[in-house]
């Protein structure tokens, strides 16, 4: 459930699902969970691009 909450908060900040495969470096995956409850590399990069 924590990963779902994190994903929804990331949506609130404007991030979309970016991964087409189960890649381990993004919470904003298109499907499935990776049991990570923190933002990961791709997520931080997306935020940095959106909010420079």
N, C-alpha and C positions, 0 to 999 in steps of 0.2 A: 504494500500500500504506500510506503514512503516514496518509492520510485514513481508511482502514479502522481502523487502530490507534487513532487519535484517537476515532473513533466508538465503538469498543468500550470505551475508557476512560471516555468520557462515559456509556455504558450502566452501567458499574460505579458511577458516581456517581449513578445513578438517573434519568438523562435518557432519554426515549423519542423515537422519531421524531415530529416535530411538524409537519413541512411536508407538505402534500398536493401541492404543485407545486414545481418547481425554482426556489425562491427563493434569492437569493444571500446571505442573511444568517444562514444556519444550516448547521452541519455535520450536524446531526441530521435531515437530509432523509429523506423517505419513500422516495425512489428517486434514483438517479443520483449523480454526484459533481460538486463545483464546483471541484476542484483547490485547495482551501484546506486548509492543514495546521495551522491554529490555530483556537481557539474563536472564534465570531463573536457578534454582538449577541444574537441569540435564544438562543444557547447560554449566554452569561453571564447573561441574564435568567432562564433556567430554573434555573441553579445558585443565583442570588441568591434566588429564590423558595423553593427547596428547602432551602437552608442560609442563613437570614437572619443 
